[in-house]
């Protein structure tokens, strides 16, 4: 009887412990988060971003002249990231317009307040998506250090989760959108489309990412995202992409229990990356005025 009770308890508990499905919106949120934390310069082999959540990838790109276009062109690299970016731009524009209509703020003051509110809104999205991505709680601590190549390498390995195709509703019919098609990158996805699930970690890059067309003049070029990630990880870290993908495949085969942070040998770098992202001061010690998270940063 005691054994039956234990088994019944386990059966009733399993649904609550099941890993949540990862959705298209999470691809967009975590993708934009990575753009906000680092911008790799392959020539100088340096990170050109500041490693903090402040949406500098939107607000500071080109000295702030491209805010309404979404900032860095990378933020229009695929429909998921583009949709999240545009939602944030719309949020910012609405907040700023409301402040200006009150006639109590200058344009500069309205911009600063609206940006701070937009970052706070984005942080809510980041926490939710991080928890679905990892099946772990968002870090409750903050780190003052710079982001490092190991953390960038882990984010690259997570390209395993990128969907090659998603489904969209156009003209009253369901159509397939190839995520890597640059001609379709600036598609604003609906809330329903953003909430569709993607294939869980399986240790493989979707076929579409092995031959991505990059437009250019006079000729376009084709890149293999896996090869690019493999090279970065081999040259900049002590990890190996193939081994990392095997760990992710193993993790993905367990529908219950465990989280990506503890289950893999490299997951702790992901937690540290986001703990650095929420730090309310930059690596040089200057304050991050856009981040309202009040956790002490060490």
C-alpha positions as CSV (number, residue, x, y, z in Angstrom):
1,X,0.0,0.0,0.0
2,X,2.9,2.3,0.8
3,X,4.5,1.6,-2.5
4,X,1.2,2.4,-4.3
5,X,1.0,5.7,-2.5
6,X,4.6,6.6,-3.5
7,X,3.9,5.7,-7.1
8,X,0.7,7.7,-7.1
9,X,2.5,10.7,-5.7
10,X,5.1,10.5,-8.4
11,X,2.5,10.2,-11.2
12,X,0.6,13.2,-9.9
13,X,3.8,15.2,-9.5
14,X,5.3,14.5,-13.0
15,X,3.1,17.0,-15.0
16,X,4.2,19.8,-12.7
17,X,7.9,18.9,-13.2
18,X,7.7,18.5,-17.0
19,X,9.8,20.8,-19.0
20,X,7.8,23.7,-20.6
21,X,7.8,23.8,-24.4
22,X,10.0,26.5,-26.0
23,X,8.1,28.9,-28.2
24,X,8.9,31.2,-31.1
25,X,8.6,34.2,-28.8
26,X,11.4,32.7,-26.7
27,X,13.6,32.5,-29.8
28,X,13.0,36.2,-30.4
29,X,13.5,37.3,-26.8
30,X,16.7,35.3,-26.1
31,X,18.0,36.2,-29.6
32,X,17.5,39.9,-28.9
33,X,19.0,39.5,-25.4
34,X,22.2,38.0,-26.9
35,X,22.4,41.0,-29.2
36,X,22.1,43.3,-26.2
37,X,24.9,41.5,-24.4
38,X,27.5,41.0,-27.1
39,X,28.4,41.9,-30.6
40,X,31.4,39.9,-31.8
41,X,33.9,41.6,-34.1
42,X,35.6,38.8,-36.0
43,X,38.4,41.0,-37.1
44,X,39.4,42.4,-33.7
45,X,38.1,39.3,-31.9
46,X,36.5,41.5,-29.3
47,X,33.0,42.0,-28.0
48,X,31.7,45.4,-29.0
49,X,28.6,45.4,-26.7
50,X,28.7,46.3,-23.0
51,X,27.4,43.0,-21.5
52,X,24.4,44.6,-19.8
53,X,20.7,44.6,-20.4
54,X,20.0,48.2,-21.4
55,X,18.7,47.7,-25.0
56,X,21.7,49.5,-26.3
57,X,21.4,47.3,-29.4
58,X,18.2,49.3,-30.1
59,X,18.7,52.7,-28.5
60,X,22.5,53.4,-28.9
61,X,23.1,51.9,-32.4
62,X,24.2,54.7,-34.8
63,X,24.1,57.2,-31.9
64,X,20.4,56.6,-31.4
65,X,19.4,57.6,-35.0
66,X,17.8,54.2,-35.8
67,X,15.6,53.6,-32.8
68,X,12.4,53.4,-34.8
69,X,14.0,51.0,-37.3
70,X,15.0,48.7,-34.4
71,X,18.6,49.8,-34.0
72,X,21.2,47.3,-35.1
73,X,20.3,45.6,-38.4
74,X,21.0,42.3,-36.6
75,X,17.7,42.8,-34.8
76,X,15.9,42.2,-38.1
77,X,17.9,39.0,-38.8
78,X,14.8,36.8,-38.5
79,X,11.1,37.2,-38.0
80,X,11.1,36.2,-34.3
81,X,13.8,38.7,-33.2
82,X,12.3,41.3,-35.5
83,X,8.8,40.9,-34.0
84,X,10.1,41.2,-30.4
85,X,12.2,44.2,-31.4
86,X,9.3,46.0,-33.1
87,X,7.0,45.3,-30.1
88,X,9.6,47.0,-27.8
89,X,9.9,49.9,-30.2
90,X,6.1,50.3,-30.2
91,X,6.1,50.1,-26.4
92,X,8.8,52.8,-26.2
93,X,7.0,55.1,-28.7
94,X,3.7,54.8,-26.8
95,X,5.3,55.6,-23.4
96,X,7.3,58.5,-24.8
97,X,4.2,60.0,-26.6
98,X,2.2,59.7,-23.4
99,X,4.9,61.5,-21.4
100,X,5.2,64.3,-24.0
101,X,1.4,64.8,-24.2
102,X,1.4,65.5,-20.4
103,X,3.5,68.6,-21.2
104,X,5.5,68.0,-18.1
105,X,8.7,66.5,-19.7
106,X,11.2,67.6,-22.3
107,X,11.9,65.3,-25.2
108,X,15.1,64.2,-23.6
109,X,13.4,63.5,-20.3
110,X,10.6,61.6,-22.0
111,X,13.1,59.5,-23.9
112,X,15.0,58.6,-20.8
113,X,11.9,57.6,-18.8
114,X,10.4,55.7,-21.7
115,X,13.7,53.8,-22.4
116,X,13.9,52.8,-18.7
117,X,10.3,51.5,-18.8
118,X,11.0,49.6,-22.0
119,X,14.0,47.9,-20.5
120,X,12.0,46.9,-17.5
121,X,9.3,45.5,-19.8
122,X,11.9,43.6,-21.7
123,X,13.4,42.2,-18.5
124,X,10.0,40.6,-17.7
125,X,10.1,39.0,-21.1
126,X,13.7,37.8,-20.6
127,X,13.0,36.2,-17.3
128,X,10.0,34.3,-18.6
129,X,11.8,33.1,-21.8
130,X,15.0,32.1,-19.8
131,X,12.9,29.9,-17.5
132,X,11.3,28.1,-20.5
133,X,14.7,27.8,-22.2
134,X,16.5,26.3,-19.2
135,X,13.7,24.9,-17.0
136,X,15.6,26.8,-14.2
137,X,14.8,29.9,-12.2
138,X,16.2,33.2,-13.4
139,X,19.4,34.1,-11.4
140,X,18.7,36.0,-8.2
141,X,22.2,37.4,-8.1
142,X,24.1,39.9,-10.3
143,X,27.7,39.8,-11.4
144,X,29.8,42.9,-12.2
145,X,32.3,41.3,-14.5
146,X,32.5,41.5,-18.3
147,X,30.8,38.8,-20.4
148,X,33.4,36.3,-21.7
149,X,33.9,34.0,-24.7
150,X,32.8,30.9,-22.8
151,X,29.4,32.5,-22.3
152,X,29.2,33.6,-26.0
153,X,30.2,30.0,-26.9
154,X,27.3,28.6,-24.9
155,X,24.8,30.9,-26.5
156,X,26.1,29.8,-29.9
157,X,25.6,26.1,-29.0
158,X,22.0,26.9,-28.1
159,X,21.5,27.6,-31.9
160,X,20.4,23.9,-31.7
161,X,17.0,25.2,-30.7
162,X,16.6,27.5,-33.7
163,X,13.6,26.5,-35.9
164,X,14.3,26.3,-39.6
165,X,10.6,26.8,-40.4
166,X,7.6,28.3,-38.5
167,X,4.0,28.4,-39.5
168,X,2.2,31.7,-40.2
169,X,-1.3,32.5,-41.1
170,X,-1.6,34.6,-44.3
171,X,-4.6,35.1,-46.5
172,X,-6.8,32.9,-44.3
173,X,-4.4,29.9,-44.9
174,X,-1.5,28.5,-42.9
175,X,1.9,28.9,-44.7
176,X,5.4,27.8,-43.9
177,X,7.9,30.6,-43.3
178,X,11.6,29.7,-43.8
179,X,13.2,31.6,-40.9
180,X,16.6,31.9,-42.7
181,X,15.1,33.6,-45.8
182,X,16.3,37.2,-45.6
183,X,13.4,38.3,-47.8
184,X,11.0,37.1,-45.0
185,X,13.0,38.3,-42.0
186,X,11.0,41.5,-41.5
187,X,7.7,39.7,-41.0
188,X,5.8,40.9,-38.0
189,X,4.4,37.8,-36.4
190,X,1.1,37.7,-34.6
191,X,0.7,36.8,-30.9
192,X,-0.7,33.4,-32.0
193,X,2.3,32.8,-34.3
194,X,4.7,33.8,-31.6
195,X,3.3,31.3,-29.2
196,X,3.7,28.3,-31.4
197,X,6.2,25.7,-30.0
198,X,9.5,24.7,-31.6
199,X,11.3,21.4,-31.7
200,X,13.0,20.9,-28.3
201,X,16.8,20.4,-28.0
202,X,17.8,17.5,-30.3
203,X,21.6,18.1,-30.8
204,X,21.2,19.2,-34.4
205,X,21.0,22.4,-36.4
206,X,18.0,22.6,-38.6
207,X,19.0,22.1,-42.2
208,X,18.1,25.7,-43.2
209,X,21.0,27.0,-41.0
210,X,23.6,25.0,-42.9
211,X,23.2,27.1,-46.0
212,X,22.1,30.6,-45.1
213,X,22.0,33.1,-48.0
214,X,23.5,36.5,-46.9
215,X,22.5,39.2,-49.4
216,X,25.3,41.3,-50.8
217,X,26.4,43.4,-53.8
218,X,27.4,42.4,-56.4
219,X,27.1,38.8,-55.1
220,X,25.3,37.1,-52.2
221,X,27.2,34.5,-50.2
222,X,26.2,31.3,-48.4
223,X,27.2,30.6,-44.9
224,X,27.0,27.5,-42.6
225,X,26.0,28.7,-39.1
226,X,27.1,25.5,-37.5
227,X,30.6,25.8,-39.0
228,X,30.9,29.4,-37.9
229,X,29.8,28.5,-34.4
230,X,32.2,25.5,-34.4
231,X,35.1,27.7,-35.3
232,X,34.3,30.3,-32.7
233,X,34.0,27.7,-29.9
234,X,37.2,25.9,-30.9
235,X,39.2,29.1,-31.1
236,X,37.8,31.1,-28.2
237,X,36.8,28.5,-25.6
238,X,37.9,25.1,-24.3
239,X,34.7,23.5,-25.4
240,X,33.8,21.5,-28.5
241,X,30.5,22.1,-30.3
242,X,29.9,18.5,-31.2
243,X,30.2,17.5,-27.5
244,X,28.0,20.3,-26.4
245,X,25.3,19.3,-29.0
246,X,25.5,15.7,-27.7
247,X,24.8,17.0,-24.2
248,X,21.9,19.0,-25.4
249,X,20.5,16.0,-27.2
250,X,20.8,13.9,-24.1
251,X,19.1,16.7,-22.0
252,X,16.3,17.0,-24.6
253,X,15.5,13.3,-24.4
254,X,14.3,13.7,-20.8
255,X,10.8,15.3,-20.8
256,X,10.8,15.5,-17.0
257,X,13.1,16.6,-14.3
258,X,16.4,18.4,-14.6
259,X,17.4,21.8,-16.0
260,X,19.8,22.9,-18.6
261,X,22.0,24.8,-16.2
262,X,22.8,21.7,-14.0
263,X,22.3,19.0,-16.6
264,X,25.1,20.1,-18.9
265,X,28.7,20.7,-18.2
266,X,28.5,24.2,-19.7
267,X,25.1,25.4,-18.5
268,X,26.5,27.5,-15.6
269,X,28.0,29.9,-18.1
270,X,24.5,30.7,-19.3
271,X,23.3,31.5,-15.8
272,X,26.4,33.7,-15.2
273,X,25.8,35.5,-18.5
274,X,22.3,36.5,-17.5
275,X,23.5,37.4,-14.0
276,X,26.0,39.8,-15.6
277,X,23.3,41.1,-17.8
278,X,21.1,42.3,-15.0
279,X,23.9,44.1,-13.2
280,X,23.0,47.7,-12.5
281,X,26.5,48.9,-13.2
282,X,28.8,48.4,-16.1
283,X,32.1,46.4,-16.0
284,X,34.0,49.7,-15.6
285,X,32.0,50.5,-12.4
286,X,29.8,53.2,-14.0
287,X,26.1,53.0,-13.3
288,X,23.7,51.4,-15.7
289,X,20.9,54.0,-15.6
290,X,18.5,52.0,-17.7
291,X,18.3,48.9,-15.4
292,X,15.9,49.3,-12.5
293,X,16.7,45.9,-11.0
294,X,18.0,46.6,-7.5
295,X,20.0,43.4,-6.8
296,X,23.4,44.1,-5.4
297,X,26.0,43.6,-8.1
298,X,29.4,42.2,-7.1
